[in-house]
Amino acid sequence: MDHVFEVQGMSCRHCVQAIERALRALDPQARVEIDLEAGRVRVESALPRPTLAEAIRAEGYGVAS
């Protein structure tokens, strides 16, 4: 399933790596695409949207619902 999140607080490559690492820790098979300039994270995963959003929030970033 494809999920797109609007994420606040991403500003650098470290942010991108932290979010990718958190999402792949939950689902190693997930496809993660991050558009830093647009503040958008696209995740292809079988996990439910709230679980993925919580993983991003746990890294300290805001996620619009």
PDB file of N, CA, C, O and CB in Angstrom:
ATOM      1  N   MET A   1       0.840  -1.166   0.000  1.00  0.00           N
ATOM      2  CA  MET A   1       0.000   0.000   0.000  1.00  0.00           C
ATOM      3  C   MET A   1       0.894   1.242   0.000  1.00  0.00           C
ATOM      4  O   MET A   1       1.959   1.253   0.618  1.00  0.00           O
ATOM      5  CB  MET A   1      -0.960  -0.009   1.215  1.00  0.00           C
ATOM      6  N   ASP A   2       0.456   2.262  -0.686  1.00  0.00           N
ATOM      7  CA  ASP A   2       1.208   3.493  -0.848  1.00  0.00           C
ATOM      8  C   ASP A   2       0.684   4.550   0.120  1.00  0.00           C
ATOM      9  O   ASP A   2      -0.518   4.813   0.151  1.00  0.00           O
ATOM     10  CB  ASP A   2       1.124   3.997  -2.301  1.00  0.00           C
ATOM     11  N   HIS A   3       1.563   5.156   0.908  1.00  0.00           N
ATOM     12  CA  HIS A   3       1.190   6.191   1.872  1.00  0.00           C
ATOM     13  C   HIS A   3       2.049   7.418   1.608  1.00  0.00           C
ATOM     14  O   HIS A   3       3.259   7.304   1.408  1.00  0.00           O
ATOM     15  CB  HIS A   3       1.361   5.690   3.347  1.00  0.00           C
ATOM     16  N   VAL A   4       1.420   8.599   1.609  1.00  0.00           N
ATOM     17  CA  VAL A   4       2.158   9.847   1.447  1.00  0.00           C
ATOM     18  C   VAL A   4       1.903  10.696   2.685  1.00  0.00           C
ATOM     19  O   VAL A   4       0.759  10.893   3.096  1.00  0.00           O
ATOM     20  CB  VAL A   4       1.735  10.605   0.135  1.00  0.00           C
ATOM     21  N   PHE A   5       2.993  11.199   3.275  1.00  0.00           N
ATOM     22  CA  PHE A   5       2.911  12.010   4.482  1.00  0.00           C
ATOM     23  C   PHE A   5       3.515  13.382   4.232  1.00  0.00           C
ATOM     24  O   PHE A   5       4.548  13.502   3.574  1.00  0.00           O
ATOM     25  CB  PHE A   5       3.623  11.315   5.652  1.00  0.00           C
ATOM     26  N   GLU A   6       2.870  14.416   4.755  1.00  0.00           N
ATOM     27  CA  GLU A   6       3.439  15.758   4.791  1.00  0.00           C
ATOM     28  C   GLU A   6       4.172  15.837   6.121  1.00  0.00           C
ATOM     29  O   GLU A   6       3.560  15.696   7.180  1.00  0.00           O
ATOM     30  CB  GLU A   6       2.328  16.903   4.639  1.00  0.00           C
ATOM     31  N   VAL A   7       5.491  16.064   6.069  1.00  0.00           N
ATOM     32  CA  VAL A   7       6.318  16.006   7.273  1.00  0.00           C
ATOM     33  C   VAL A   7       6.967  17.368   7.522  1.00  0.00           C
ATOM     34  O   VAL A   7       7.587  17.949   6.631  1.00  0.00           O
ATOM     35  CB  VAL A   7       7.400  14.901   7.145  1.00  0.00           C
ATOM     36  N   GLN A   8       6.812  17.860   8.747  1.00  0.00           N
ATOM     37  CA  GLN A   8       7.411  19.134   9.132  1.00  0.00           C
ATOM     38  C   GLN A   8       8.691  18.878   9.925  1.00  0.00           C
ATOM     39  O   GLN A   8       8.773  17.949  10.728  1.00  0.00           O
ATOM     40  CB  GLN A   8       6.413  19.986   9.961  1.00  0.00           C
ATOM     41  N   GLY A   9       9.683  19.726   9.676  1.00  0.00           N
ATOM     42  CA  GLY A   9      10.910  19.662  10.458  1.00  0.00           C
ATOM     43  C   GLY A   9      12.080  19.003   9.753  1.00  0.00           C
ATOM     44  O   GLY A   9      13.183  18.975  10.299  1.00  0.00           O
ATOM     45  N   MET A  10      11.874  18.471   8.553  1.00  0.00           N
ATOM     46  CA  MET A  10      12.993  17.885   7.806  1.00  0.00           C
ATOM     47  C   MET A  10      13.791  19.023   7.172  1.00  0.00           C
ATOM     48  O   MET A  10      13.229  19.873   6.480  1.00  0.00           O
ATOM     49  CB  MET A  10      12.486  16.869   6.710  1.00  0.00           C
ATOM     50  N   SER A  11      15.112  19.035   7.413  1.00  0.00           N
ATOM     51  CA  SER A  11      15.895  20.134   6.865  1.00  0.00           C
ATOM     52  C   SER A  11      17.211  19.713   6.233  1.00  0.00           C
ATOM     53  O   SER A  11      17.874  20.519   5.581  1.00  0.00           O
ATOM     54  CB  SER A  11      16.168  21.116   7.931  1.00  0.00           C
ATOM     55  N   CYS A  12      17.596  18.447   6.421  1.00  0.00           N
ATOM     56  CA  CYS A  12      18.906  18.040   5.910  1.00  0.00           C
ATOM     57  C   CYS A  12      18.933  16.538   5.621  1.00  0.00           C
ATOM     58  O   CYS A  12      17.953  15.824   5.832  1.00  0.00           O
ATOM     59  CB  CYS A  12      20.014  18.408   6.917  1.00  0.00           C
ATOM     60  N   ARG A  13      20.070  16.091   5.138  1.00  0.00           N
ATOM     61  CA  ARG A  13      20.249  14.670   4.799  1.00  0.00           C
ATOM     62  C   ARG A  13      20.160  13.787   6.046  1.00  0.00           C
ATOM     63  O   ARG A  13      19.699  12.648   5.970  1.00  0.00           O
ATOM     64  CB  ARG A  13      21.606  14.453   4.098  1.00  0.00           C
ATOM     65  N   HIS A  14      20.598  14.309   7.184  1.00  0.00           N
ATOM     66  CA  HIS A  14      20.479  13.550   8.438  1.00  0.00           C
ATOM     67  C   HIS A  14      19.011  13.250   8.739  1.00  0.00           C
ATOM     68  O   HIS A  14      18.676  12.146   9.168  1.00  0.00           O
ATOM     69  CB  HIS A  14      21.120  14.333   9.617  1.00  0.00           C
ATOM     70  N   CYS A  15      18.146  14.222   8.516  1.00  0.00           N
ATOM     71  CA  CYS A  15      16.709  14.028   8.736  1.00  0.00           C
ATOM     72  C   CYS A  15      16.182  12.902   7.844  1.00  0.00           C
ATOM     73  O   CYS A  15      15.439  12.029   8.292  1.00  0.00           O
ATOM     74  CB  CYS A  15      15.932  15.342   8.459  1.00  0.00           C
ATOM     75  N   VAL A  16      16.579  12.942   6.591  1.00  0.00           N
ATOM     76  CA  VAL A  16      16.156  11.925   5.629  1.00  0.00           C
ATOM     77  C   VAL A  16      16.610  10.544   6.095  1.00  0.00           C
ATOM     78  O   VAL A  16      15.830   9.592   6.075  1.00  0.00           O
ATOM     79  CB  VAL A  16      16.721  12.233   4.220  1.00  0.00           C
ATOM     80  N   GLN A  17      17.868  10.433   6.514  1.00  0.00           N
ATOM     81  CA  GLN A  17      18.399   9.150   6.958  1.00  0.00           C
ATOM     82  C   GLN A  17      17.687   8.649   8.212  1.00  0.00           C
ATOM     83  O   GLN A  17      17.421   7.453   8.333  1.00  0.00           O
ATOM     84  CB  GLN A  17      19.894   9.263   7.220  1.00  0.00           C
ATOM     85  N   ALA A  18      17.374   9.551   9.148  1.00  0.00           N
ATOM     86  CA  ALA A  18      16.699   9.160  10.382  1.00  0.00           C
ATOM     87  C   ALA A  18      15.312   8.600  10.077  1.00  0.00           C
ATOM     88  O   ALA A  18      14.908   7.590  10.654  1.00  0.00           O
ATOM     89  CB  ALA A  18      16.594  10.358  11.345  1.00  0.00           C
ATOM     90  N   ILE A  19      14.586   9.248   9.178  1.00  0.00           N
ATOM     91  CA  ILE A  19      13.236   8.797   8.834  1.00  0.00           C
ATOM     92  C   ILE A  19      13.301   7.469   8.072  1.00  0.00           C
ATOM     93  O   ILE A  19      12.533   6.552   8.364  1.00  0.00           O
ATOM     94  CB  ILE A  19      12.501   9.871   7.988  1.00  0.00           C
ATOM     95  N   GLU A  20      14.205   7.361   7.105  1.00  0.00           N
ATOM     96  CA  GLU A  20      14.353   6.102   6.365  1.00  0.00           C
ATOM     97  C   GLU A  20      14.682   4.953   7.315  1.00  0.00           C
ATOM     98  O   GLU A  20      14.095   3.876   7.211  1.00  0.00           O
ATOM     99  CB  GLU A  20      15.452   6.232   5.289  1.00  0.00           C
ATOM    100  N   ARG A  21      15.601   5.172   8.223  1.00  0.00           N
ATOM    101  CA  ARG A  21      16.026   4.137   9.171  1.00  0.00           C
ATOM    102  C   ARG A  21      14.856   3.710  10.061  1.00  0.00           C
ATOM    103  O   ARG A  21      14.659   2.517  10.291  1.00  0.00           O
ATOM    104  CB  ARG A  21      17.201   4.647  10.040  1.00  0.00           C
ATOM    105  N   ALA A  22      14.091   4.664  10.555  1.00  0.00           N
ATOM    106  CA  ALA A  22      12.953   4.356  11.433  1.00  0.00           C
ATOM    107  C   ALA A  22      11.893   3.543  10.695  1.00  0.00           C
ATOM    108  O   ALA A  22      11.350   2.588  11.250  1.00  0.00           O
ATOM    109  CB  ALA A  22      12.331   5.652  11.982  1.00  0.00           C
ATOM    110  N   LEU A  23      11.596   3.911   9.461  1.00  0.00           N
ATOM    111  CA  LEU A  23      10.574   3.204   8.694  1.00  0.00           C
ATOM    112  C   LEU A  23      11.039   1.801   8.305  1.00  0.00           C
ATOM    113  O   LEU A  23      10.261   0.849   8.359  1.00  0.00           O
ATOM    114  CB  LEU A  23      10.209   4.000   7.441  1.00  0.00           C
ATOM    115  N   ARG A  24      12.285   1.679   7.922  1.00  0.00           N
ATOM    116  CA  ARG A  24      12.803   0.361   7.535  1.00  0.00           C
ATOM    117  C   ARG A  24      13.008  -0.556   8.738  1.00  0.00           C
ATOM    118  O   ARG A  24      13.041  -1.776   8.583  1.00  0.00           O
ATOM    119  CB  ARG A  24      14.117   0.517   6.783  1.00  0.00           C
ATOM    120  N   ALA A  25      13.144   0.011   9.925  1.00  0.00           N
ATOM    121  CA  ALA A  25      13.229  -0.818  11.129  1.00  0.00           C
ATOM    122  C   ALA A  25      11.903  -1.541  11.356  1.00  0.00           C
ATOM    123  O   ALA A  25      11.883  -2.670  11.846  1.00  0.00           O
ATOM    124  CB  ALA A  25      13.596   0.043  12.367  1.00  0.00           C
ATOM    125  N   LEU A  26      10.800  -0.889  11.000  1.00  0.00           N
ATOM    126  CA  LEU A  26       9.480  -1.501  11.123  1.00  0.00           C
ATOM    127  C   LEU A  26       9.185  -2.460   9.977  1.00  0.00           C
ATOM    128  O   LEU A  26       8.602  -3.526  10.175  1.00  0.00           O
ATOM    129  CB  LEU A  26       8.413  -0.428  11.179  1.00  0.00           C
ATOM    130  N   ASP A  27       9.598  -2.065   8.776  1.00  0.00           N
ATOM    131  CA  ASP A  27       9.325  -2.865   7.583  1.00  0.00           C
ATOM    132  C   ASP A  27      10.551  -2.831   6.674  1.00  0.00           C
ATOM    133  O   ASP A  27      10.691  -1.918   5.860  1.00  0.00           O
ATOM    134  CB  ASP A  27       8.059  -2.340   6.831  1.00  0.00           C
ATOM    135  N   PRO A  28      11.434  -3.807   6.803  1.00  0.00           N
ATOM    136  CA  PRO A  28      12.655  -3.817   6.003  1.00  0.00           C
ATOM    137  C   PRO A  28      12.410  -3.826   4.488  1.00  0.00           C
ATOM    138  O   PRO A  28      13.285  -3.433   3.716  1.00  0.00           O
ATOM    139  CB  PRO A  28      13.478  -5.010   6.375  1.00  0.00           C
ATOM    140  N   GLN A  29      11.246  -4.265   4.074  1.00  0.00           N
ATOM    141  CA  GLN A  29      10.927  -4.322   2.647  1.00  0.00           C
ATOM    142  C   GLN A  29      10.292  -3.024   2.132  1.00  0.00           C
ATOM    143  O   GLN A  29      10.021  -2.908   0.937  1.00  0.00           O
ATOM    144  CB  GLN A  29       9.992  -5.490   2.376  1.00  0.00           C
ATOM    145  N   ALA A  30      10.056  -2.067   2.998  1.00  0.00           N
ATOM    146  CA  ALA A  30       9.385  -0.820   2.608  1.00  0.00           C
ATOM    147  C   ALA A  30      10.207  -0.070   1.564  1.00  0.00           C
ATOM    148  O   ALA A  30      11.438  -0.051   1.606  1.00  0.00           O
ATOM    149  CB  ALA A  30       9.148   0.078   3.841  1.00  0.00           C
ATOM    150  N   ARG A  31       9.491   0.544   0.631  1.00  0.00           N
ATOM    151  CA  ARG A  31      10.112   1.478  -0.315  1.00  0.00           C
ATOM    152  C   ARG A  31       9.849   2.862   0.229  1.00  0.00           C
ATOM    153  O   ARG A  31       8.699   3.249   0.433  1.00  0.00           O
ATOM    154  CB  ARG A  31       9.547   1.313  -1.791  1.00  0.00           C
ATOM    155  N   VAL A  32      10.908   3.608   0.464  1.00  0.00           N
ATOM    156  CA  VAL A  32      10.787   4.940   1.059  1.00  0.00           C
ATOM    157  C   VAL A  32      11.373   5.955   0.091  1.00  0.00           C
ATOM    158  O   VAL A  32      12.516   5.821  -0.346  1.00  0.00           O
ATOM    159  CB  VAL A  32      11.504   5.013   2.447  1.00  0.00           C
ATOM    160  N   GLU A  33      10.581   6.976  -0.243  1.00  0.00           N
ATOM    161  CA  GLU A  33      11.045   8.075  -1.094  1.00  0.00           C
ATOM    162  C   GLU A  33      10.775   9.366  -0.340  1.00  0.00           C
ATOM    163  O   GLU A  33       9.650   9.614   0.095  1.00  0.00           O
ATOM    164  CB  GLU A  33      10.333   8.071  -2.507  1.00  0.00           C
ATOM    165  N   ILE A  34      11.805  10.186  -0.187  1.00  0.00           N
ATOM    166  CA  ILE A  34      11.659  11.418   0.576  1.00  0.00           C
ATOM    167  C   ILE A  34      12.027  12.606  -0.300  1.00  0.00           C
ATOM    168  O   ILE A  34      13.113  12.661  -0.877  1.00  0.00           O
ATOM    169  CB  ILE A  34      12.536  11.386   1.849  1.00  0.00           C
ATOM    170  N   ASP A  35      11.093  13.564  -0.390  1.00  0.00           N
ATOM    171  CA  ASP A  35      11.323  14.815  -1.101  1.00  0.00           C
ATOM    172  C   ASP A  35      11.550  15.871  -0.026  1.00  0.00           C
ATOM    173  O   ASP A  35      10.599  16.421   0.529  1.00  0.00           O
ATOM    174  CB  ASP A  35      10.110  15.193  -2.061  1.00  0.00           C
ATOM    175  N   LEU A  36      12.813  16.146   0.258  1.00  0.00           N
ATOM    176  CA  LEU A  36      13.181  17.050   1.338  1.00  0.00           C
ATOM    177  C   LEU A  36      12.621  18.451   1.123  1.00  0.00           C
ATOM    178  O   LEU A  36      12.076  19.049   2.050  1.00  0.00           O
ATOM    179  CB  LEU A  36      14.688  17.113   1.473  1.00  0.00           C
ATOM    180  N   GLU A  37      12.750  18.982  -0.101  1.00  0.00           N
ATOM    181  CA  GLU A  37      12.277  20.335  -0.390  1.00  0.00           C
ATOM    182  C   GLU A  37      10.771  20.471  -0.233  1.00  0.00           C
ATOM    183  O   GLU A  37      10.288  21.495   0.250  1.00  0.00           O
ATOM    184  CB  GLU A  37      12.677  20.735  -1.789  1.00  0.00           C
ATOM    185  N   ALA A  38      10.033  19.458  -0.632  1.00  0.00           N
ATOM    186  CA  ALA A  38       8.562  19.504  -0.557  1.00  0.00           C
ATOM    187  C   ALA A  38       8.056  19.088   0.826  1.00  0.00           C
ATOM    188  O   ALA A  38       6.893  19.322   1.157  1.00  0.00           O
ATOM    189  CB  ALA A  38       7.945  18.592  -1.631  1.00  0.00           C
ATOM    190  N   GLY A  39       8.920  18.475   1.631  1.00  0.00           N
ATOM    191  CA  GLY A  39       8.498  18.002   2.945  1.00  0.00           C
ATOM    192  C   GLY A  39       7.546  16.819   2.845  1.00  0.00           C
ATOM    193  O   GLY A  39       6.597  16.697   3.620  1.00  0.00           O
ATOM    194  N   ARG A  40       7.817  15.953   1.882  1.00  0.00           N
ATOM    195  CA  ARG A  40       6.916  14.833   1.622  1.00  0.00           C
ATOM    196  C   ARG A  40       7.660  13.507   1.735  1.00  0.00           C
ATOM    197  O   ARG A  40       8.777  13.356   1.239  1.00  0.00           O
ATOM    198  CB  ARG A  40       6.277  14.966   0.232  1.00  0.00           C
ATOM    199  N   VAL A  41       7.014  12.551   2.398  1.00  0.00           N
ATOM    200  CA  VAL A  41       7.569  11.201   2.531  1.00  0.00           C
ATOM    201  C   VAL A  41       6.558  10.229   1.945  1.00  0.00           C
ATOM    202  O   VAL A  41       5.395  10.214   2.347  1.00  0.00           O
ATOM    203  CB  VAL A  41       7.894  10.847   4.033  1.00  0.00           C
ATOM    204  N   ARG A  42       7.004   9.423   0.996  1.00  0.00           N
ATOM    205  CA  ARG A  42       6.151   8.410   0.371  1.00  0.00           C
ATOM    206  C   ARG A  42       6.679   7.048   0.796  1.00  0.00           C
ATOM    207  O   ARG A  42       7.867   6.755   0.654  1.00  0.00           O
ATOM    208  CB  ARG A  42       6.128   8.553  -1.203  1.00  0.00           C
ATOM    209  N   VAL A  43       5.787   6.226   1.315  1.00  0.00           N
ATOM    210  CA  VAL A  43       6.181   4.907   1.800  1.00  0.00           C
ATOM    211  C   VAL A  43       5.287   3.849   1.173  1.00  0.00           C
ATOM    212  O   VAL A  43       4.061   3.931   1.247  1.00  0.00           O
ATOM    213  CB  VAL A  43       6.108   4.840   3.345  1.00  0.00           C
ATOM    214  N   GLU A  44       5.905   2.870   0.566  1.00  0.00           N
ATOM    215  CA  GLU A  44       5.162   1.718   0.052  1.00  0.00           C
ATOM    216  C   GLU A  44       5.398   0.589   1.051  1.00  0.00           C
ATOM    217  O   GLU A  44       6.497   0.044   1.151  1.00  0.00           O
ATOM    218  CB  GLU A  44       5.621   1.313  -1.427  1.00  0.00           C
ATOM    219  N   SER A  45       4.333   0.250   1.793  1.00  0.00           N
ATOM    220  CA  SER A  45       4.452  -0.738   2.864  1.00  0.00           C
ATOM    221  C   SER A  45       3.088  -1.349   3.142  1.00  0.00           C
ATOM    222  O   SER A  45       2.057  -0.719   2.906  1.00  0.00           O
ATOM    223  CB  SER A  45       5.037  -0.099   4.149  1.00  0.00           C
ATOM    224  N   ALA A  46       3.087  -2.571   3.640  1.00  0.00           N
ATOM    225  CA  ALA A  46       1.845  -3.235   4.037  1.00  0.00           C
ATOM    226  C   ALA A  46       1.399  -2.796   5.437  1.00  0.00           C
ATOM    227  O   ALA A  46       0.280  -3.090   5.857  1.00  0.00           O
ATOM    228  CB  ALA A  46       2.023  -4.761   3.996  1.00  0.00           C
ATOM    229  N   LEU A  47       2.272  -2.098   6.149  1.00  0.00           N
ATOM    230  CA  LEU A  47       1.919  -1.643   7.498  1.00  0.00           C
ATOM    231  C   LEU A  47       0.859  -0.546   7.425  1.00  0.00           C
ATOM    232  O   LEU A  47       0.785   0.177   6.432  1.00  0.00           O
ATOM    233  CB  LEU A  47       3.174  -1.129   8.248  1.00  0.00           C
ATOM    234  N   PRO A  48       0.034  -0.415   8.475  1.00  0.00           N
ATOM    235  CA  PRO A  48      -0.996   0.617   8.477  1.00  0.00           C
ATOM    236  C   PRO A  48      -0.409   2.020   8.593  1.00  0.00           C
ATOM    237  O   PRO A  48       0.640   2.229   9.202  1.00  0.00           O
ATOM    238  CB  PRO A  48      -1.966   0.375   9.610  1.00  0.00           C
ATOM    239  N   ARG A  49      -1.107   2.961   7.999  1.00  0.00           N
ATOM    240  CA  ARG A  49      -0.675   4.359   7.982  1.00  0.00           C
ATOM    241  C   ARG A  49      -0.342   4.907   9.375  1.00  0.00           C
ATOM    242  O   ARG A  49       0.701   5.541   9.534  1.00  0.00           O
ATOM    243  CB  ARG A  49      -1.749   5.210   7.354  1.00  0.00           C
ATOM    244  N   PRO A  50      -1.199   4.682  10.400  1.00  0.00           N
ATOM    245  CA  PRO A  50      -0.879   5.228  11.730  1.00  0.00           C
ATOM    246  C   PRO A  50       0.443   4.694  12.300  1.00  0.00           C
ATOM    247  O   PRO A  50       1.148   5.422  12.998  1.00  0.00           O
ATOM    248  CB  PRO A  50      -2.007   4.909  12.698  1.00  0.00           C
ATOM    249  N   THR A  51       0.776   3.467  12.019  1.00  0.00           N
ATOM    250  CA  THR A  51       2.025   2.882  12.497  1.00  0.00           C
ATOM    251  C   THR A  51       3.223   3.585  11.855  1.00  0.00           C
ATOM    252  O   THR A  51       4.206   3.890  12.531  1.00  0.00           O
ATOM    253  CB  THR A  51       2.064   1.368  12.196  1.00  0.00           C
ATOM    254  N   LEU A  52       3.134   3.837  10.560  1.00  0.00           N
ATOM    255  CA  LEU A  52       4.208   4.515   9.847  1.00  0.00           C
ATOM    256  C   LEU A  52       4.337   5.958  10.311  1.00  0.00           C
ATOM    257  O   LEU A  52       5.446   6.453  10.509  1.00  0.00           O
ATOM    258  CB  LEU A  52       3.964   4.464   8.338  1.00  0.00           C
ATOM    259  N   ALA A  53       3.204   6.634  10.486  1.00  0.00           N
ATOM    260  CA  ALA A  53       3.223   8.022  10.952  1.00  0.00           C
ATOM    261  C   ALA A  53       3.857   8.113  12.337  1.00  0.00           C
ATOM    262  O   ALA A  53       4.624   9.038  12.604  1.00  0.00           O
ATOM    263  CB  ALA A  53       1.797   8.604  10.980  1.00  0.00           C
ATOM    264  N   GLU A  54       3.550   7.178  13.207  1.00  0.00           N
ATOM    265  CA  GLU A  54       4.112   7.190  14.563  1.00  0.00           C
ATOM    266  C   GLU A  54       5.625   6.994  14.526  1.00  0.00           C
ATOM    267  O   GLU A  54       6.338   7.583  15.338  1.00  0.00           O
ATOM    268  CB  GLU A  54       3.460   6.096  15.427  1.00  0.00           C
ATOM    269  N   ALA A  55       6.122   6.190  13.612  1.00  0.00           N
ATOM    270  CA  ALA A  55       7.568   5.998  13.480  1.00  0.00           C
ATOM    271  C   ALA A  55       8.259   7.306  13.088  1.00  0.00           C
ATOM    272  O   ALA A  55       9.356   7.598  13.564  1.00  0.00           O
ATOM    273  CB  ALA A  55       7.872   4.904  12.438  1.00  0.00           C
ATOM    274  N   ILE A  56       7.621   8.085  12.226  1.00  0.00           N
ATOM    275  CA  ILE A  56       8.172   9.383  11.825  1.00  0.00           C
ATOM    276  C   ILE A  56       8.117  10.349  13.009  1.00  0.00           C
ATOM    277  O   ILE A  56       9.091  11.050  13.286  1.00  0.00           O
ATOM    278  CB  ILE A  56       7.394   9.965  10.604  1.00  0.00           C
ATOM    279  N   ARG A  57       6.992  10.388  13.699  1.00  0.00           N
ATOM    280  CA  ARG A  57       6.854  11.265  14.877  1.00  0.00           C
ATOM    281  C   ARG A  57       7.874  10.917  15.964  1.00  0.00           C
ATOM    282  O   ARG A  57       8.413  11.806  16.624  1.00  0.00           O
ATOM    283  CB  ARG A  57       5.429  11.165  15.451  1.00  0.00           C
ATOM    284  N   ALA A  58       8.135   9.627  16.145  1.00  0.00           N
ATOM    285  CA  ALA A  58       9.076   9.186  17.175  1.00  0.00           C
ATOM    286  C   ALA A  58      10.489   9.709  16.919  1.00  0.00           C
ATOM    287  O   ALA A  58      11.297   9.795  17.843  1.00  0.00           O
ATOM    288  CB  ALA A  58       9.095   7.665  17.249  1.00  0.00           C
ATOM    289  N   GLU A  59      10.785  10.057  15.674  1.00  0.00           N
ATOM    290  CA  GLU A  59      12.082  10.633  15.332  1.00  0.00           C
ATOM    291  C   GLU A  59      12.108  12.150  15.549  1.00  0.00           C
ATOM    292  O   GLU A  59      13.135  12.798  15.348  1.00  0.00           O
ATOM    293  CB  GLU A  59      12.428  10.309  13.882  1.00  0.00           C
ATOM    294  N   GLY A  60      10.963  12.704  15.963  1.00  0.00           N
ATOM    295  CA  GLY A  60      10.923  14.142  16.289  1.00  0.00           C
ATOM    296  C   GLY A  60      10.354  15.035  15.203  1.00  0.00           C
ATOM    297  O   GLY A  60      10.524  16.253  15.259  1.00  0.00           O
ATOM    298  N   TYR A  61       9.683  14.460  14.217  1.00  0.00           N
ATOM    299  CA  TYR A  61       9.126  15.248  13.114  1.00  0.00           C
ATOM    300  C   TYR A  61       7.608  15.304  13.204  1.00  0.00           C
ATOM    301  O   TYR A  61       6.968  14.369  13.684  1.00  0.00           O
ATOM    302  CB  TYR A  61       9.553  14.659  11.760  1.00  0.00           C
ATOM    303  N   GLY A  62       7.047  16.398  12.743  1.00  0.00           N
ATOM    304  CA  GLY A  62       5.598  16.529  12.716  1.00  0.00           C
ATOM    305  C   GLY A  62       5.039  15.874  11.467  1.00  0.00           C
ATOM    306  O   GLY A  62       5.628  15.955  10.389  1.00  0.00           O
ATOM    307  N   VAL A  63       3.896  15.224  11.625  1.00  0.00           N
ATOM    308  CA  VAL A  63       3.242  14.572  10.496  1.00  0.00           C
ATOM    309  C   VAL A  63       1.812  15.090  10.412  1.00  0.00           C
ATOM    310  O   VAL A  63       1.030  14.937  11.350  1.00  0.00           O
ATOM    311  CB  VAL A  63       3.269  13.011  10.640  1.00  0.00           C
ATOM    312  N   ALA A  64       1.477  15.706   9.279  1.00  0.00           N
ATOM    313  CA  ALA A  64       0.098  16.170   9.080  1.00  0.00           C
ATOM    314  C   ALA A  64      -0.793  14.976   8.821  1.00  0.00           C
ATOM    315  O   ALA A  64      -0.394  14.041   8.127  1.00  0.00           O
ATOM    316  CB  ALA A  64       0.004  17.183   7.907  1.00  0.00           C
ATOM    317  N   SER A  65      -2.009  14.997   9.375  1.00  0.00           N
ATOM    318  CA  SER A  65      -2.907  13.851   9.203  1.00  0.00           C
ATOM    319  C   SER A  65      -3.613  13.863   7.879  1.00  0.00           C
ATOM    320  O   SER A  65      -4.401  12.962   7.591  1.00  0.00           O
ATOM    321  CB  SER A  65      -3.921  13.816  10.300  1.00  0.00           C
TER     322      SER A  65
END
